[in-house]
Structures are given as structure tokens and as C-alpha cells.
Amino acid sequence: MLYTDGLVEHRWRPLTDGMDELLAEVAAHGDDSAAGLTAAMVRKLHHAERADDICVLTLRVAPSA
């Protein structure tokens, strides 16, 4: 998973709070598809009142047999 700081960083709260929120979403939706996990994170972490842009790239790699 790659993402820009706009997903987790806010001027009005510590960066660690955003990172904790991100990790909680990954734990809650880790078994979802890559698209489902990404959508859940953006729904939870994106705040419309902020002007910062976000970009998220999620890749799920299947275990080799």
C-alpha cells in the first residue's frame, strides 16, 4: 500500500493519530479485496473539509503455491 500524506495528516491533530486510524482500518478490512480495503480507508480517513489531496495505491499479492 502506498499513499500520500493527505490521507493521514491533518493540521489539527497529531500525525500518529492518523497513522493509528489507518492501521485500524487495515486491521478491520484486511481480508477485503484491494479495492474494498482502499474504499474503506478513503471513506474513514478522507475529510471533505480539508483541501489536501490524497492518492492511495493498494496491491494484494496472492501467496505462491
All heavy atoms as TSV, in Angstrom:
chain	resi	resn	atom	element	x	y	z
A	1	MET	N	N	0.835	-1.154	0.000
A	1	MET	CA	C	0.000	0.000	0.000
A	1	MET	C	C	0.894	1.235	0.000
A	1	MET	O	O	1.829	1.338	0.796
A	1	MET	CB	C	-0.889	-0.015	1.248
A	1	MET	CG	C	-1.776	1.181	1.351
A	1	MET	SD	S	-2.762	1.150	2.841
A	1	MET	CE	C	-3.595	-0.398	2.665
A	2	LEU	N	N	0.609	2.119	-0.900
A	2	LEU	CA	C	1.281	3.413	-0.965
A	2	LEU	C	C	0.204	4.490	-0.871
A	2	LEU	O	O	-0.881	4.334	-1.428
A	2	LEU	CB	C	2.036	3.570	-2.283
A	2	LEU	CG	C	3.100	2.516	-2.601
A	2	LEU	CD1	C	3.605	2.700	-4.032
A	2	LEU	CD2	C	4.230	2.604	-1.621
A	3	TYR	N	N	0.521	5.565	-0.163
A	3	TYR	CA	C	-0.449	6.642	-0.034
A	3	TYR	C	C	0.286	7.950	0.222
A	3	TYR	O	O	1.406	7.960	0.727
A	3	TYR	CB	C	-1.457	6.372	1.095
A	3	TYR	CG	C	-0.813	6.101	2.420
A	3	TYR	CD1	C	-0.532	7.133	3.306
A	3	TYR	CD2	C	-0.455	4.809	2.781
A	3	TYR	CE1	C	0.079	6.887	4.521
A	3	TYR	CE2	C	0.153	4.548	3.996
A	3	TYR	CZ	C	0.416	5.593	4.850
A	3	TYR	OH	O	1.026	5.355	6.046
A	4	THR	N	N	-0.349	9.036	-0.144
A	4	THR	CA	C	0.224	10.352	0.125
A	4	THR	C	C	-0.165	10.793	1.533
A	4	THR	O	O	-1.103	10.267	2.134
A	4	THR	CB	C	-0.263	11.389	-0.904
A	4	THR	OG1	O	-1.691	11.459	-0.863
A	4	THR	CG2	C	0.201	11.025	-2.308
A	5	ASP	N	N	0.549	11.765	2.034
A	5	ASP	CA	C	0.335	12.212	3.414
A	5	ASP	C	C	-1.050	12.794	3.647
A	5	ASP	O	O	-1.528	12.832	4.776
A	5	ASP	CB	C	1.402	13.216	3.829
A	5	ASP	CG	C	1.359	14.511	3.028
A	5	ASP	OD1	O	0.781	14.518	1.922
A	5	ASP	OD2	O	1.917	15.508	3.501
A	6	GLY	N	N	-1.718	13.216	2.596
A	6	GLY	CA	C	-3.054	13.784	2.755
A	6	GLY	C	C	-4.059	12.805	3.342
A	6	GLY	O	O	-5.077	13.213	3.882
A	7	LEU	N	N	-3.778	11.513	3.254
A	7	LEU	CA	C	-4.691	10.518	3.802
A	7	LEU	C	C	-4.651	10.495	5.323
A	7	LEU	O	O	-5.674	10.294	5.966
A	7	LEU	CB	C	-4.348	9.130	3.256
A	7	LEU	CG	C	-5.304	8.001	3.631
A	7	LEU	CD1	C	-6.688	8.239	3.025
A	7	LEU	CD2	C	-4.746	6.659	3.189
A	8	VAL	N	N	-3.491	10.714	5.911
A	8	VAL	CA	C	-3.334	10.548	7.365
A	8	VAL	C	C	-2.956	11.820	8.106
A	8	VAL	O	O	-3.044	11.884	9.322
A	8	VAL	CB	C	-2.278	9.460	7.677
A	8	VAL	CG1	C	-2.755	8.105	7.207
A	8	VAL	CG2	C	-0.932	9.799	7.079
A	9	GLU	N	N	-2.537	12.843	7.391
A	9	GLU	CA	C	-2.026	14.052	8.041
A	9	GLU	C	C	-3.073	15.158	8.057
A	9	GLU	O	O	-3.707	15.438	7.050
A	9	GLU	CB	C	-0.785	14.529	7.284
A	9	GLU	CG	C	-0.055	15.643	7.963
A	9	GLU	CD	C	1.223	15.992	7.222
A	9	GLU	OE1	O	1.144	16.365	6.039
A	9	GLU	OE2	O	2.283	15.884	7.840
A	10	HIS	N	N	-3.250	15.765	9.221
A	10	HIS	CA	C	-4.163	16.893	9.395
A	10	HIS	C	C	-3.469	17.935	10.252
A	10	HIS	O	O	-2.754	17.582	11.188
A	10	HIS	CB	C	-5.443	16.460	10.111
A	10	HIS	CG	C	-6.119	15.285	9.489
A	10	HIS	ND1	N	-6.900	15.402	8.369
A	10	HIS	CD2	C	-6.112	13.976	9.821
A	10	HIS	CE1	C	-7.356	14.201	8.041
A	10	HIS	NE2	N	-6.886	13.320	8.907
A	11	ARG	N	N	-3.694	19.179	9.972
A	11	ARG	CA	C	-3.077	20.245	10.781
A	11	ARG	C	C	-3.576	20.247	12.213
A	11	ARG	O	O	-2.884	20.656	13.118
A	11	ARG	CB	C	-3.368	21.607	10.149
A	11	ARG	CG	C	-2.640	21.820	8.873
A	11	ARG	CD	C	-2.826	23.256	8.397
A	11	ARG	NE	N	-2.213	23.381	7.103
A	11	ARG	CZ	C	-2.845	23.768	6.012
A	11	ARG	NH1	N	-4.113	24.118	6.071
A	11	ARG	NH2	N	-2.221	23.850	4.868
A	12	TRP	N	N	-4.788	19.803	12.433
A	12	TRP	CA	C	-5.439	19.922	13.724
A	12	TRP	C	C	-5.282	18.704	14.629
A	12	TRP	O	O	-5.886	18.630	15.677
A	12	TRP	CB	C	-6.915	20.243	13.552
A	12	TRP	CG	C	-7.587	19.467	12.464
A	12	TRP	CD1	C	-7.700	19.842	11.157
A	12	TRP	CD2	C	-8.219	18.192	12.559
A	12	TRP	NE1	N	-8.365	18.881	10.431
A	12	TRP	CE2	C	-8.690	17.851	11.277
A	12	TRP	CE3	C	-8.436	17.299	13.596
A	12	TRP	CZ2	C	-9.361	16.670	11.006
A	12	TRP	CZ3	C	-9.103	16.121	13.322
A	12	TRP	CH2	C	-9.555	15.821	12.044
A	13	ARG	N	N	-4.448	17.718	14.222
A	13	ARG	CA	C	-4.220	16.563	15.085
A	13	ARG	C	C	-2.846	15.964	14.821
A	13	ARG	O	O	-2.278	16.150	13.744
A	13	ARG	CB	C	-5.302	15.519	14.914
A	13	ARG	CG	C	-5.217	14.792	13.593
A	13	ARG	CD	C	-6.235	13.697	13.520
A	13	ARG	NE	N	-5.977	12.913	12.326
A	13	ARG	CZ	C	-6.663	11.873	11.993
A	13	ARG	NH1	N	-7.666	11.475	12.744
A	13	ARG	NH2	N	-6.384	11.210	10.909
A	14	PRO	N	N	-2.320	15.214	15.772
A	14	PRO	CA	C	-1.002	14.607	15.585
A	14	PRO	C	C	-1.006	13.577	14.448
A	14	PRO	O	O	-2.008	12.882	14.232
A	14	PRO	CB	C	-0.723	13.910	16.923
A	14	PRO	CG	C	-1.653	14.536	17.905
A	14	PRO	CD	C	-2.855	14.988	17.116
A	15	LEU	N	N	0.094	13.476	13.745
A	15	LEU	CA	C	0.238	12.508	12.656
A	15	LEU	C	C	0.013	11.087	13.153
A	15	LEU	O	O	-0.571	10.260	12.454
A	15	LEU	CB	C	1.628	12.635	12.014
A	15	LEU	CG	C	1.960	11.650	10.909
A	15	LEU	CD1	C	0.993	11.772	9.746
A	15	LEU	CD2	C	3.386	11.850	10.436
A	16	THR	N	N	0.460	10.799	14.368
A	16	THR	CA	C	0.296	9.444	14.902
A	16	THR	C	C	-1.176	9.046	15.027
A	16	THR	O	O	-1.506	7.869	14.876
A	16	THR	CB	C	0.993	9.304	16.272
A	16	THR	OG1	O	0.521	10.330	17.146
A	16	THR	CG2	C	2.502	9.404	16.124
A	17	ASP	N	N	-2.057	10.008	15.244
A	17	ASP	CA	C	-3.494	9.697	15.290
A	17	ASP	C	C	-3.982	9.215	13.928
A	17	ASP	O	O	-4.752	8.257	13.830
A	17	ASP	CB	C	-4.308	10.913	15.725
A	17	ASP	CG	C	-4.137	11.246	17.194
A	17	ASP	OD1	O	-3.435	10.497	17.917
A	17	ASP	OD2	O	-4.704	12.267	17.625
A	18	GLY	N	N	-3.540	9.872	12.867
A	18	GLY	CA	C	-3.911	9.448	11.515
A	18	GLY	C	C	-3.339	8.094	11.170
A	18	GLY	O	O	-4.012	7.264	10.540
A	19	MET	N	N	-2.113	7.837	11.578
A	19	MET	CA	C	-1.492	6.530	11.322
A	19	MET	C	C	-2.224	5.434	12.099
A	19	MET	O	O	-2.466	4.348	11.565
A	19	MET	CB	C	-0.014	6.561	11.718
A	19	MET	CG	C	0.825	7.533	10.909
A	19	MET	SD	S	0.880	7.149	9.150
A	19	MET	CE	C	1.734	5.591	9.183
A	20	ASP	N	N	-2.598	5.724	13.338
A	20	ASP	CA	C	-3.357	4.747	14.138
A	20	ASP	C	C	-4.700	4.437	13.486
A	20	ASP	O	O	-5.144	3.279	13.442
A	20	ASP	CB	C	-3.580	5.270	15.557
A	20	ASP	CG	C	-2.301	5.289	16.382
A	20	ASP	OD1	O	-1.302	4.639	15.998
A	20	ASP	OD2	O	-2.301	5.985	17.420
A	21	GLU	N	N	-5.345	5.470	12.962
A	21	GLU	CA	C	-6.635	5.284	12.290
A	21	GLU	C	C	-6.464	4.430	11.037
A	21	GLU	O	O	-7.272	3.542	10.759
A	21	GLU	CB	C	-7.217	6.658	11.946
A	21	GLU	CG	C	-8.683	6.663	11.700
A	21	GLU	CD	C	-9.238	8.074	11.543
A	21	GLU	OE1	O	-8.479	9.058	11.467
A	21	GLU	OE2	O	-10.470	8.171	11.491
A	22	LEU	N	N	-5.396	4.672	10.297
A	22	LEU	CA	C	-5.093	3.882	9.103
A	22	LEU	C	C	-4.868	2.419	9.476
A	22	LEU	O	O	-5.437	1.517	8.854
A	22	LEU	CB	C	-3.851	4.440	8.395
A	22	LEU	CG	C	-3.334	3.607	7.231
A	22	LEU	CD1	C	-4.234	3.763	6.027
A	22	LEU	CD2	C	-1.925	4.001	6.889
A	23	LEU	N	N	-4.068	2.163	10.495
A	23	LEU	CA	C	-3.800	0.790	10.913
A	23	LEU	C	C	-5.068	0.089	11.388
A	23	LEU	O	O	-5.253	-1.108	11.135
A	23	LEU	CB	C	-2.737	0.775	12.011
A	23	LEU	CG	C	-1.333	1.159	11.553
A	23	LEU	CD1	C	-0.398	1.264	12.751
A	23	LEU	CD2	C	-0.800	0.184	10.524
A	24	ALA	N	N	-5.950	0.809	12.051
A	24	ALA	CA	C	-7.215	0.233	12.494
A	24	ALA	C	C	-8.080	-0.171	11.302
A	24	ALA	O	O	-8.717	-1.235	11.314
A	24	ALA	CB	C	-7.967	1.218	13.393
A	25	GLU	N	N	-8.086	0.647	10.255
A	25	GLU	CA	C	-8.855	0.314	9.052
A	25	GLU	C	C	-8.265	-0.898	8.349
A	25	GLU	O	O	-8.995	-1.764	7.858
A	25	GLU	CB	C	-8.922	1.503	8.093
A	25	GLU	CG	C	-9.873	2.581	8.547
A	25	GLU	CD	C	-11.279	2.060	8.753
A	25	GLU	OE1	O	-11.899	1.561	7.788
A	25	GLU	OE2	O	-11.764	2.145	9.890
A	26	VAL	N	N	-6.944	-0.981	8.291
A	26	VAL	CA	C	-6.302	-2.147	7.674
A	26	VAL	C	C	-6.652	-3.407	8.469
A	26	VAL	O	O	-6.972	-4.450	7.894
A	26	VAL	CB	C	-4.777	-1.956	7.569
A	26	VAL	CG1	C	-4.091	-3.249	7.161
A	26	VAL	CG2	C	-4.444	-0.843	6.579
A	27	ALA	N	N	-6.622	-3.317	9.786
A	27	ALA	CA	C	-6.974	-4.471	10.624
A	27	ALA	C	C	-8.439	-4.875	10.421
A	27	ALA	O	O	-8.756	-6.058	10.351
A	27	ALA	CB	C	-6.707	-4.156	12.090
A	28	ALA	N	N	-9.321	-3.890	10.312
A	28	ALA	CA	C	-10.750	-4.172	10.172
A	28	ALA	C	C	-11.116	-4.690	8.785
A	28	ALA	O	O	-12.071	-5.452	8.638
A	28	ALA	CB	C	-11.559	-2.910	10.484
A	29	HIS	N	N	-10.375	-4.267	7.766
A	29	HIS	CA	C	-10.732	-4.610	6.380
A	29	HIS	C	C	-9.611	-5.346	5.652
A	29	HIS	O	O	-9.617	-5.429	4.424
A	29	HIS	CB	C	-11.095	-3.339	5.607
A	29	HIS	CG	C	-12.271	-2.617	6.167
A	29	HIS	ND1	N	-13.568	-2.990	5.916
A	29	HIS	CD2	C	-12.345	-1.559	7.016
A	29	HIS	CE1	C	-14.391	-2.192	6.569
A	29	HIS	NE2	N	-13.667	-1.316	7.245
A	30	GLY	N	N	-8.668	-5.896	6.393
A	30	GLY	CA	C	-7.512	-6.555	5.791
A	30	GLY	C	C	-7.837	-7.748	4.921
A	30	GLY	O	O	-7.074	-8.099	4.033
A	31	ASP	N	N	-8.986	-8.383	5.167
A	31	ASP	CA	C	-9.375	-9.533	4.354
A	31	ASP	C	C	-10.194	-9.138	3.128
A	31	ASP	O	O	-10.527	-9.992	2.312
A	31	ASP	CB	C	-10.172	-10.528	5.200
A	31	ASP	CG	C	-9.302	-11.198	6.255
A	31	ASP	OD1	O	-8.078	-11.319	6.037
A	31	ASP	OD2	O	-9.844	-11.592	7.301
A	32	ASP	N	N	-10.530	-7.862	3.014
A	32	ASP	CA	C	-11.264	-7.369	1.839
A	32	ASP	C	C	-10.368	-7.412	0.609
A	32	ASP	O	O	-9.145	-7.553	0.707
A	32	ASP	CB	C	-11.724	-5.927	2.053
A	32	ASP	CG	C	-12.776	-5.779	3.125
A	32	ASP	OD1	O	-13.166	-6.795	3.739
A	32	ASP	OD2	O	-13.210	-4.639	3.380
A	33	SER	N	N	-10.966	-7.253	-0.555
A	33	SER	CA	C	-10.172	-7.093	-1.780
A	33	SER	C	C	-9.364	-5.810	-1.673
A	33	SER	O	O	-9.646	-4.957	-0.814
A	33	SER	CB	C	-11.102	-7.022	-2.993
A	33	SER	OG	O	-11.865	-5.825	-2.943
A	34	ALA	N	N	-8.386	-5.653	-2.531
A	34	ALA	CA	C	-7.590	-4.423	-2.526
A	34	ALA	C	C	-8.495	-3.208	-2.744
A	34	ALA	O	O	-8.350	-2.189	-2.065
A	34	ALA	CB	C	-6.502	-4.491	-3.594
A	35	ALA	N	N	-9.449	-3.325	-3.657
A	35	ALA	CA	C	-10.376	-2.214	-3.916
A	35	ALA	C	C	-11.258	-1.947	-2.705
A	35	ALA	O	O	-11.519	-0.785	-2.357
A	35	ALA	CB	C	-11.233	-2.524	-5.140
A	36	GLY	N	N	-11.729	-2.996	-2.039
A	36	GLY	CA	C	-12.568	-2.829	-0.857
A	36	GLY	C	C	-11.813	-2.186	0.292
A	36	GLY	O	O	-12.345	-1.311	0.992
A	37	LEU	N	N	-10.577	-2.603	0.504
A	37	LEU	CA	C	-9.747	-2.009	1.557
A	37	LEU	C	C	-9.491	-0.539	1.275
A	37	LEU	O	O	-9.630	0.307	2.155
A	37	LEU	CB	C	-8.426	-2.764	1.678
A	37	LEU	CG	C	-7.389	-2.169	2.628
A	37	LEU	CD1	C	-7.927	-2.085	4.045
A	37	LEU	CD2	C	-6.104	-2.983	2.575
A	38	THR	N	N	-9.151	-0.225	0.041
A	38	THR	CA	C	-8.889	1.161	-0.329
A	38	THR	C	C	-10.126	2.022	-0.135
A	38	THR	O	O	-10.061	3.114	0.434
A	38	THR	CB	C	-8.409	1.247	-1.785
A	38	THR	OG1	O	-7.241	0.432	-1.928
A	38	THR	CG2	C	-8.082	2.663	-2.194
A	39	ALA	N	N	-11.277	1.539	-0.569
A	39	ALA	CA	C	-12.526	2.287	-0.421
A	39	ALA	C	C	-12.848	2.522	1.053
A	39	ALA	O	O	-13.260	3.628	1.438
A	39	ALA	CB	C	-13.669	1.553	-1.113
A	40	ALA	N	N	-12.659	1.511	1.890
A	40	ALA	CA	C	-12.938	1.658	3.321
A	40	ALA	C	C	-12.019	2.700	3.947
A	40	ALA	O	O	-12.462	3.516	4.765
A	40	ALA	CB	C	-12.779	0.311	4.026
A	41	MET	N	N	-10.750	2.683	3.576
A	41	MET	CA	C	-9.806	3.659	4.127
A	41	MET	C	C	-10.170	5.071	3.715
A	41	MET	O	O	-10.150	5.984	4.534
A	41	MET	CB	C	-8.378	3.342	3.678
A	41	MET	CG	C	-7.790	2.182	4.390
A	41	MET	SD	S	-6.036	2.002	4.074
A	41	MET	CE	C	-5.898	2.305	2.351
A	42	VAL	N	N	-10.482	5.262	2.463
A	42	VAL	CA	C	-10.814	6.605	1.985
A	42	VAL	C	C	-12.100	7.101	2.650
A	42	VAL	O	O	-12.181	8.250	3.074
A	42	VAL	CB	C	-10.918	6.633	0.445
A	42	VAL	CG1	C	-11.491	7.947	-0.052
A	42	VAL	CG2	C	-9.539	6.388	-0.167
A	43	ARG	N	N	-13.104	6.218	2.781
A	43	ARG	CA	C	-14.347	6.614	3.461
A	43	ARG	C	C	-14.064	7.051	4.895
A	43	ARG	O	O	-14.617	8.045	5.364
A	43	ARG	CB	C	-15.343	5.454	3.476
A	43	ARG	CG	C	-16.201	5.329	2.261
A	43	ARG	CD	C	-17.367	4.384	2.486
A	43	ARG	NE	N	-16.986	3.086	3.026
A	43	ARG	CZ	C	-16.638	2.025	2.292
A	43	ARG	NH1	N	-16.627	2.123	0.981
A	43	ARG	NH2	N	-16.317	0.886	2.867
A	44	LYS	N	N	-13.223	6.328	5.605
A	44	LYS	CA	C	-12.963	6.608	7.003
A	44	LYS	C	C	-12.006	7.781	7.198
A	44	LYS	O	O	-12.191	8.603	8.090
A	44	LYS	CB	C	-12.390	5.352	7.664
A	44	LYS	CG	C	-11.996	5.519	9.093
A	44	LYS	CD	C	-13.196	5.693	9.986
A	44	LYS	CE	C	-12.756	5.747	11.432
A	44	LYS	NZ	N	-13.838	5.896	12.345
A	45	LEU	N	N	-10.969	7.884	6.371
A	45	LEU	CA	C	-9.887	8.829	6.635
A	45	LEU	C	C	-9.982	10.143	5.876
A	45	LEU	O	O	-9.365	11.124	6.269
A	45	LEU	CB	C	-8.535	8.168	6.331
A	45	LEU	CG	C	-8.213	6.938	7.183
A	45	LEU	CD1	C	-6.978	6.244	6.648
A	45	LEU	CD2	C	-8.028	7.314	8.625
A	46	HIS	N	N	-10.728	10.175	4.776
A	46	HIS	CA	C	-10.818	11.400	3.990
A	46	HIS	C	C	-11.848	12.338	4.611
A	46	HIS	O	O	-12.976	11.949	4.879
A	46	HIS	CB	C	-11.205	11.083	2.563
A	46	HIS	CG	C	-11.425	12.292	1.704
A	46	HIS	ND1	N	-10.887	13.521	1.963
A	46	HIS	CD2	C	-12.124	12.459	0.575
A	46	HIS	CE1	C	-11.257	14.379	1.039
A	46	HIS	NE2	N	-12.013	13.762	0.192
A	47	HIS	N	N	-11.432	13.567	4.862
A	47	HIS	CA	C	-12.329	14.574	5.423
A	47	HIS	C	C	-12.547	15.656	4.375
A	47	HIS	O	O	-11.603	16.321	3.960
A	47	HIS	CB	C	-11.732	15.170	6.699
A	47	HIS	CG	C	-11.494	14.132	7.754
A	47	HIS	ND1	N	-12.496	13.705	8.598
A	47	HIS	CD2	C	-10.396	13.414	8.079
A	47	HIS	CE1	C	-12.011	12.778	9.405
A	47	HIS	NE2	N	-10.748	12.580	9.116
A	48	ALA	N	N	-13.780	15.826	3.943
A	48	ALA	CA	C	-14.111	16.732	2.837
A	48	ALA	C	C	-13.736	18.178	3.117
A	48	ALA	O	O	-13.465	18.935	2.189
A	48	ALA	CB	C	-15.595	16.621	2.509
A	49	GLU	N	N	-13.696	18.577	4.378
A	49	GLU	CA	C	-13.389	19.976	4.685
A	49	GLU	C	C	-11.909	20.304	4.502
A	49	GLU	O	O	-11.528	21.462	4.510
A	49	GLU	CB	C	-13.846	20.334	6.103
A	49	GLU	CG	C	-13.075	19.673	7.223
A	49	GLU	CD	C	-13.577	18.274	7.583
A	49	GLU	OE1	O	-14.512	17.767	6.953
A	49	GLU	OE2	O	-13.001	17.684	8.497
A	50	ARG	N	N	-11.078	19.298	4.333
A	50	ARG	CA	C	-9.647	19.534	4.119
A	50	ARG	C	C	-9.373	19.781	2.644
A	50	ARG	O	O	-10.020	19.203	1.777
A	50	ARG	CB	C	-8.840	18.313	4.563
A	50	ARG	CG	C	-8.858	18.146	6.047
A	50	ARG	CD	C	-7.927	17.052	6.527
A	50	ARG	NE	N	-6.997	16.558	5.561
A	50	ARG	CZ	C	-7.014	15.309	5.103
A	50	ARG	NH1	N	-7.900	14.465	5.504
A	50	ARG	NH2	N	-6.108	14.926	4.225
A	51	ALA	N	N	-8.404	20.618	2.370
A	51	ALA	CA	C	-8.073	20.940	0.983
A	51	ALA	C	C	-6.952	20.060	0.441
A	51	ALA	O	O	-6.636	20.125	-0.737
A	51	ALA	CB	C	-7.656	22.404	0.892
A	52	ASP	N	N	-6.329	19.233	1.274
A	52	ASP	CA	C	-5.209	18.405	0.841
A	52	ASP	C	C	-5.693	17.264	-0.049
A	52	ASP	O	O	-6.737	16.668	0.186
A	52	ASP	CB	C	-4.483	17.836	2.073
A	52	ASP	CG	C	-3.057	17.418	1.775
A	52	ASP	OD1	O	-2.643	17.510	0.600
A	52	ASP	OD2	O	-2.355	17.018	2.710
A	53	ASP	N	N	-4.915	16.972	-1.080
A	53	ASP	CA	C	-5.263	15.873	-1.969
A	53	ASP	C	C	-4.772	14.556	-1.371
A	53	ASP	O	O	-3.913	14.535	-0.498
A	53	ASP	CB	C	-4.656	16.077	-3.351
A	53	ASP	CG	C	-3.139	16.146	-3.297
A	53	ASP	OD1	O	-2.599	16.647	-2.297
A	53	ASP	OD2	O	-2.488	15.692	-4.245
A	54	ILE	N	N	-5.367	13.464	-1.845
A	54	ILE	CA	C	-4.920	12.146	-1.423
A	54	ILE	C	C	-4.785	11.245	-2.637
A	54	ILE	O	O	-5.464	11.424	-3.646
A	54	ILE	CB	C	-5.872	11.490	-0.399
A	54	ILE	CG1	C	-7.261	11.294	-0.982
A	54	ILE	CG2	C	-5.925	12.276	0.881
A	54	ILE	CD1	C	-8.176	10.444	-0.124
A	55	CYS	N	N	-3.887	10.288	-2.514
A	55	CYS	CA	C	-3.721	9.259	-3.525
A	55	CYS	C	C	-3.388	7.964	-2.774
A	55	CYS	O	O	-2.556	7.964	-1.878
A	55	CYS	CB	C	-2.591	9.642	-4.480
A	55	CYS	SG	S	-2.329	8.404	-5.769
A	56	VAL	N	N	-4.075	6.887	-3.129
A	56	VAL	CA	C	-3.853	5.588	-2.489
A	56	VAL	C	C	-3.688	4.542	-3.575
A	56	VAL	O	O	-4.492	4.485	-4.516
A	56	VAL	CB	C	-5.030	5.200	-1.572
A	56	VAL	CG1	C	-4.781	3.868	-0.904
A	56	VAL	CG2	C	-5.317	6.277	-0.546
A	57	LEU	N	N	-2.662	3.723	-3.451
A	57	LEU	CA	C	-2.431	2.597	-4.362
A	57	LEU	C	C	-2.307	1.351	-3.501
A	57	LEU	O	O	-1.444	1.282	-2.623
A	57	LEU	CB	C	-1.148	2.818	-5.164
A	57	LEU	CG	C	-0.705	1.666	-6.061
A	57	LEU	CD1	C	-1.729	1.417	-7.158
A	57	LEU	CD2	C	0.649	1.964	-6.658
A	58	THR	N	N	-3.207	0.398	-3.716
A	58	THR	CA	C	-3.220	-0.821	-2.926
A	58	THR	C	C	-3.061	-2.019	-3.850
A	58	THR	O	O	-3.740	-2.111	-4.858
A	58	THR	CB	C	-4.549	-0.949	-2.150
A	58	THR	OG1	O	-4.762	0.263	-1.404
A	58	THR	CG2	C	-4.520	-2.121	-1.197
A	59	LEU	N	N	-2.175	-2.909	-3.488
A	59	LEU	CA	C	-1.910	-4.107	-4.272
A	59	LEU	C	C	-1.987	-5.298	-3.347
A	59	LEU	O	O	-1.397	-5.309	-2.274
A	59	LEU	CB	C	-0.512	-4.021	-4.894
A	59	LEU	CG	C	-0.002	-5.268	-5.612
A	59	LEU	CD1	C	-0.800	-5.490	-6.892
A	59	LEU	CD2	C	1.471	-5.117	-5.909
A	60	ARG	N	N	-2.732	-6.298	-3.732
A	60	ARG	CA	C	-2.805	-7.544	-2.976
A	60	ARG	C	C	-2.091	-8.608	-3.803
A	60	ARG	O	O	-2.423	-8.825	-4.959
A	60	ARG	CB	C	-4.240	-7.951	-2.711
A	60	ARG	CG	C	-4.315	-9.237	-1.890
A	60	ARG	CD	C	-5.710	-9.564	-1.417
A	60	ARG	NE	N	-6.337	-8.529	-0.634
A	60	ARG	CZ	C	-6.120	-8.304	0.667
A	60	ARG	NH1	N	-5.245	-9.011	1.316
A	60	ARG	NH2	N	-6.786	-7.369	1.297
A	61	VAL	N	N	-1.151	-9.275	-3.184
A	61	VAL	CA	C	-0.387	-10.318	-3.846
A	61	VAL	C	C	-0.818	-11.664	-3.274
A	61	VAL	O	O	-0.785	-11.862	-2.052
A	61	VAL	CB	C	1.131	-10.113	-3.646
A	61	VAL	CG1	C	1.909	-11.240	-4.307
A	61	VAL	CG2	C	1.553	-8.761	-4.185
A	62	ALA	N	N	-1.235	-12.555	-4.138
A	62	ALA	CA	C	-1.655	-13.886	-3.693
A	62	ALA	C	C	-0.424	-14.709	-3.323
A	62	ALA	O	O	0.626	-14.597	-3.974
A	62	ALA	CB	C	-2.432	-14.584	-4.803
A	63	PRO	N	N	-0.527	-15.514	-2.272
A	63	PRO	CA	C	0.603	-16.368	-1.896
A	63	PRO	C	C	0.912	-17.359	-3.001
A	63	PRO	O	O	0.005	-17.836	-3.693
A	63	PRO	CB	C	0.143	-17.072	-0.629
A	63	PRO	CG	C	-1.312	-16.794	-0.493
A	63	PRO	CD	C	-1.674	-15.694	-1.422
A	64	SER	N	N	2.175	-17.643	-3.173
A	64	SER	CA	C	2.548	-18.608	-4.218
A	64	SER	C	C	2.284	-20.022	-3.727
A	64	SER	O	O	2.338	-20.325	-2.548
A	64	SER	CB	C	4.023	-18.439	-4.586
A	64	SER	OG	O	4.829	-18.636	-3.446
A	65	ALA	N	N	1.963	-20.872	-4.664
A	65	ALA	CA	C	1.623	-22.269	-4.325
A	65	ALA	C	C	2.844	-23.125	-4.140
A	65	ALA	O	O	3.908	-22.885	-4.453
A	65	ALA	CB	C	0.735	-22.858	-5.410
